Amino acid sequence: IKMEYKLLPLFTFLSLALVAIASQAVLSPEAYWKKVLPNTPMPRAVTRLLHNDWTEEKSTSVDVGKGGVHVDTGKGNGGTAVNVGGKGVGVNTGKPGKHTDVGVGKGGVSVNTGKPGKSTKVGVGKGGVSVSTGHKGKPVYVGVKPGPAPFNYEYAATETQLHENRDVAIFFLEKDMSQGTKMNLQFTRHDLGVGLVPRPITKSIPFSSDKLPEILNRFSVQPESEEAEIMKNTIKECEGPALKGEDKYCATSLESMVDYSTSKLGKNVEAISTEVDRQSQLQQYTITGVVKKTAGDKAVACHKQDYPYAVFYCHTTQTTKAYKVSLVGADGTKADAVAVCHTDTSEWNPKHLAFQLLKVKPGTVPICHFLPEDHVVWVPK
């Protein structure tokens, strides 16, 4: 069973930004990373989430003056200019044969990408924000498996999770993480279009349980739908208390994830993520090398959540070790996977999936797991 919801394109957030951004220049998420962490390369999990309009070496500035709002992405001839004047908003991408128009009038905000045969319309009115891609082919969806996330340690495993994961090495013991060990694994990657959104925009969008009706209205999600339940659960998990000995934070932007992680570890850090050279099915992998990435036991793990834009559930403890593990699959697929080991599991739910699969009790032995490709671990250099 899969629960699905349509994604909101960056065009909508760009439109919202014209209302939300104050009269100051703002940095793109990537430019902010480079400013704060000039000596820390971005992991692939982050670069893959950067939207095309905010990608590498394409800085974006927003200026507000008497002439209205002007946005310049700094791409040169292929740039995007946004101007707000007395007649509304005009956007021109500057690409030959392609343009994006944003019009603001009594009917709200409308966006047209100008691509032959394809268009995206965004309407903002009393009913919130509605998005129509208008193109042929399959729309973009997010697929979510039922049951609590396996890396949320407060929950007991469902029967479905136990049945589906008995033959998969979701969790393993630290002592088994050595060269030559064989494991049944499948590394997941979600090429679903969910992107990182600049902090000034996400700050203008509510992210709390008491604002859920407004949030669902913004994204045109029906309150009784499965999509609404996904969003509600993500927000609920973010608002829940941290486990004893942990500190947690949900980052709704790359900038806030950078700020949280550096506040815990300092700016001399490394950000790592799992990298797999190709997509493959569940198969047997063999460990060919193990490198410990943490000098002590402190790290910040940020797990990507299911939401219309990129949200990371970050948490830090003094009882976490991080490793980079090289593996080779039976079909030749190579992976450099991030493994996180928890040395104190005494506060986990006794019926958590890890304990039931490994047949061990809370607080007895270190338990490890590999991270999917869209999660990030921060460690001191």
C-alpha positions in Angstrom: 0.0 0.0 0.0 1.3 3.5 -0.8 0.1 6.8 0.3 0.6 9.6 -2.2 0.4 13.4 -2.5 1.3 15.8 -5.2 4.3 18.0 -4.8 4.3 21.7 -4.9 6.7 23.1 -7.5 9.1 25.9 -6.8 7.0 28.3 -8.8 4.6 28.5 -5.9 7.3 29.2 -3.4 8.7 31.8 -5.6 5.3 33.5 -5.7 5.0 33.2 -2.0 8.5 34.6 -1.5 7.4 37.9 -3.2 5.1 38.4 -0.3 7.2 36.8 2.5 10.7 38.2 1.9 11.5 41.5 3.5 13.4 44.4 2.0 16.8 42.7 2.0 19.0 40.6 -0.1 18.8 36.9 0.7 21.2 34.1 -0.1 20.2 30.9 -1.9 20.5 27.7 0.2 23.7 26.8 -1.5 25.2 30.2 -1.1 24.4 30.1 2.6 26.2 26.7 2.9 29.3 28.1 1.2 29.3 31.2 3.4 29.0 29.2 6.7 30.9 26.1 5.7 33.4 27.1 3.0 35.6 24.1 3.7 32.9 21.5 3.9 31.8 19.9 0.7 28.1 19.2 0.2 27.1 15.5 0.4 25.2 14.1 -2.5 22.0 13.9 -0.4 22.0 17.7 -0.3 23.1 18.4 -3.9 20.4 16.1 -5.2 17.7 18.1 -3.3 18.7 21.5 -4.6 16.2 22.6 -7.1 17.4 23.6 -10.6 16.6 27.2 -9.9 18.8 27.2 -6.8 21.7 25.0 -8.0 25.5 25.2 -7.8 27.1 28.5 -8.9 23.7 30.2 -9.5 23.3 32.7 -6.7 20.0 34.4 -6.2 19.4 37.8 -4.8 16.1 39.5 -4.0 16.0 43.3 -3.7 13.1 45.5 -2.8 13.1 49.1 -3.7 10.8 51.8 -5.0 10.6 50.0 -8.3 9.1 47.0 -6.6 10.8 43.6 -6.3 13.7 42.4 -8.5 15.0 38.8 -8.4 18.2 37.8 -10.3 19.5 34.3 -10.1 22.9 35.3 -11.5 22.8 32.8 -14.3 23.8 35.3 -17.0 21.9 35.0 -20.2 19.9 32.1 -18.8 19.0 33.9 -15.7 15.6 34.7 -14.2 14.4 38.2 -13.5 11.4 39.0 -11.3 10.0 42.5 -11.3 7.1 43.8 -9.3 5.7 47.1 -10.3 2.4 48.9 -10.4 1.1 46.3 -12.9 1.8 43.3 -10.8 4.6 40.7 -11.2 6.6 39.8 -14.3 9.0 36.9 -14.4 11.3 36.2 -17.4 13.7 33.3 -17.3 15.9 34.7 -20.1 16.1 31.4 -21.9 15.6 31.6 -25.6 12.2 30.2 -26.5 11.3 29.7 -22.9 9.8 32.0 -20.4 8.0 32.1 -17.1 5.3 34.7 -16.4 3.9 35.5 -13.0 0.9 37.7 -12.9 -0.7 39.1 -9.7 -4.1 40.6 -10.0 -7.6 40.4 -8.5 -7.7 36.7 -9.3 -4.6 36.0 -7.2 -1.3 34.7 -8.6 -0.9 32.8 -11.8 2.3 31.3 -13.1 2.9 30.0 -16.7 6.2 28.4 -17.6 5.8 29.1 -21.2 7.2 25.7 -22.3 5.6 24.3 -25.5 2.9 21.9 -24.5 3.5 22.3 -20.8 2.4 24.8 -18.3 2.2 25.2 -14.6 -0.5 27.4 -13.0 -0.5 28.5 -9.5 -3.6 30.2 -8.1 -3.7 32.0 -4.8 -7.1 32.9 -3.5 -9.4 32.4 -0.5 -9.1 28.7 -0.9 -5.3 28.8 -0.5 -2.7 27.7 -3.1 -3.7 25.4 -5.9 -1.3 23.9 -8.4 -2.0 22.4 -11.8 0.9 21.1 -13.8 -1.1 20.9 -17.0 1.4 18.6 -18.8 0.8 15.2 -20.3 2.2 12.1 -18.7 2.3 10.9 -15.1 2.2 13.5 -12.3 4.8 13.4 -9.6 3.9 11.7 -6.4 5.5 10.7 -3.1 5.2 7.1 -2.0 5.2 6.2 1.6 5.1 2.8 3.2 2.6 2.4 6.1 3.7 2.2 9.7 6.1 4.3 11.8 9.5 5.2 10.4 12.1 2.5 11.4 14.5 5.1 12.7 12.0 6.6 15.1 12.9 4.7 18.3 9.8 5.5 20.3 7.5 3.2 18.2 6.8 -0.5 18.4 7.1 -2.3 15.1 4.0 -3.2 13.2 3.3 -6.7 12.0 3.6 -5.5 8.4 7.1 -4.2 9.1 8.2 -7.4 10.8 6.9 -9.5 7.9 8.5 -7.3 5.2 11.9 -6.9 6.8 12.8 -10.3 8.3 15.3 -11.0 5.5 16.7 -7.5 5.1 19.6 -6.1 7.2 17.8 -2.9 8.3 19.5 -3.2 11.6 22.7 -5.1 12.6 25.1 -5.4 15.4 28.3 -3.3 15.5 30.5 -6.4 16.0 29.2 -7.8 12.6 30.3 -4.7 10.7 33.6 -6.0 9.4 35.3 -6.8 6.1 33.8 -9.9 4.4 30.4 -9.7 6.2 27.5 -10.4 3.8 24.1 -8.6 4.2 20.9 -8.5 2.3 20.3 -4.8 1.4 18.5 -2.5 -0.8 19.5 1.2 -0.8 16.6 3.5 -1.5 16.6 6.7 -3.4 13.5 8.9 -3.9 13.7 10.8 -7.2 10.4 12.4 -6.5 11.0 16.1 -7.1 10.9 17.1 -3.4 13.4 20.0 -3.1 15.0 22.2 -0.6 13.2 25.5 -0.2 15.0 28.7 0.9 14.4 29.6 4.6 12.7 32.9 4.0 10.0 31.1 2.2 9.5 28.2 4.6 9.4 30.6 7.5 6.3 32.1 5.9 4.5 28.7 5.9 3.2 27.3 9.2 4.6 24.1 10.5 2.7 23.1 13.6 -0.2 20.8 14.6 -2.4 23.7 15.6 -2.0 25.2 12.1 -2.7 21.9 10.3 -6.0 23.1 8.6 -4.2 26.1 7.3 -1.3 24.0 6.1 -3.5 21.5 4.3 -5.4 24.4 2.7 -2.1 25.9 1.5 -1.2 22.7 -0.3 -4.8 21.9 -1.5 -4.8 18.7 0.5 -8.1 17.2 1.7 -8.3 17.0 5.5 -9.5 13.3 5.5 -7.0 12.1 2.9 -4.0 9.8 3.3 -1.8 12.8 2.2 -3.1 14.8 5.1 -2.3 11.9 7.5 1.3 11.8 6.3 1.8 15.5 6.8 0.1 15.4 10.2 2.4 12.5 11.3 5.5 14.3 10.2 4.6 17.4 12.1 3.6 15.4 15.2 6.9 13.5 15.2 8.8 16.8 15.0 6.8 18.2 17.9 7.2 15.2 20.1 9.7 15.1 23.0 13.2 13.9 22.5 14.4 10.7 24.0 16.4 10.9 27.3 19.9 12.0 26.5 19.0 13.3 23.0 18.4 16.7 21.5 16.1 16.9 18.4 15.1 19.5 15.9 13.2 19.5 12.6 14.9 21.6 9.9 12.5 22.9 7.3 15.3 24.4 5.2 19.0 23.7 4.4 20.0 26.8 6.2 18.3 25.7 9.5 19.9 22.3 9.2 23.3 23.9 8.8 22.7 26.2 11.8 21.4 23.3 14.0 24.3 21.0 13.2 27.0 23.6 13.6 25.5 24.7 16.9 26.0 21.2 18.2 29.4 20.3 16.6 31.0 23.6 15.6 31.9 24.7 12.0 34.8 22.3 11.6 32.5 19.5 10.4 32.0 17.0 7.7 28.6 16.1 6.2 28.3 12.6 4.8 25.6 10.6 3.1 25.2 7.2 1.5 26.2 7.0 -2.2 25.3 4.2 -4.5 26.5 4.1 -8.1 23.2 2.7 -9.5 19.8 1.6 -8.5 19.3 -2.1 -7.9 17.0 -4.6 -6.3 17.3 -6.2 -2.9 20.4 -8.4 -3.1 23.4 -9.6 -1.1 26.2 -7.1 -0.5 29.7 -7.8 0.9 31.5 -5.3 3.1 34.9 -4.5 1.6 36.0 -1.7 4.0 35.0 0.2 7.1 36.2 3.6 8.2 35.1 5.2 11.5 34.1 8.9 10.9 33.6 10.0 14.5 36.5 10.6 16.9 34.1 10.3 19.9 30.5 9.3 20.1 28.9 12.6 19.1 27.2 13.1 15.7 24.1 14.8 14.3 21.9 12.5 12.1 19.3 14.2 9.9 16.6 12.0 8.4 14.5 13.3 5.5 10.8 13.2 6.3 7.8 12.8 4.0 6.5 16.3 3.3 5.7 18.4 0.2 9.2 20.0 0.6 12.4 18.8 2.2 12.1 18.5 6.0 14.9 16.9 8.0 14.4 15.3 11.5 17.7 15.9 13.1 18.9 14.5 16.4 22.1 14.4 18.4 23.3 12.3 21.3 26.6 11.5 23.0 26.1 7.8 22.3 26.3 7.7 18.5 29.1 6.5 16.2 29.2 7.0 12.5 31.1 4.9 9.9 31.6 4.9 6.1 31.2 1.4 4.8 32.2 0.2 1.4 30.1 -2.6 -0.1 29.8 -4.5 -3.4 26.6 -6.1 -4.4 26.1 -9.5 -6.1 25.4 -7.7 -9.4 28.5 -5.5 -9.1 26.8 -2.4 -7.6 29.1 -0.4 -5.5 28.1 1.6 -2.4 29.7 3.9 0.1 27.1 3.7 2.8 26.8 5.7 6.0 26.3 3.4 9.1 25.2 4.9 12.4 25.6 2.8 15.6 23.8 3.6 18.8 25.7 2.6 21.9 22.8 3.2 24.3 19.4 1.9 23.3 18.0 1.7 26.8 15.3 4.4 26.1 14.0 2.8 22.9 10.7 1.1 22.8 11.2 -2.5 23.9 9.2 -3.7 20.9 11.1 -1.6 18.4 11.8 -3.3 15.0 15.5 -3.5 15.8 15.1 -5.6 19.0 12.6 -7.9 17.3 14.7 -8.5 14.3 18.1 -8.9 16.2 16.6 -10.8 19.2 18.4 -8.5 21.7 17.1 -6.4 24.6 17.3 -2.6 25.0 20.5 -1.2 26.4 22.5 -4.4 26.0 24.6 -4.1 22.8 25.3 -1.3 20.2 22.8 -1.4 17.3 23.6 -0.1 13.8 21.8 0.7 10.6 22.7 2.1 7.2 21.1 5.3 6.1 19.1 5.8 2.9 20.6 8.1 0.2 18.6 11.1 1.2 19.7 11.3 4.9 22.7 13.3 6.2 25.1 12.7 9.1 27.2 15.5 10.5 30.5 14.6 12.3 33.4 16.7 13.7 36.4 16.6 11.4 
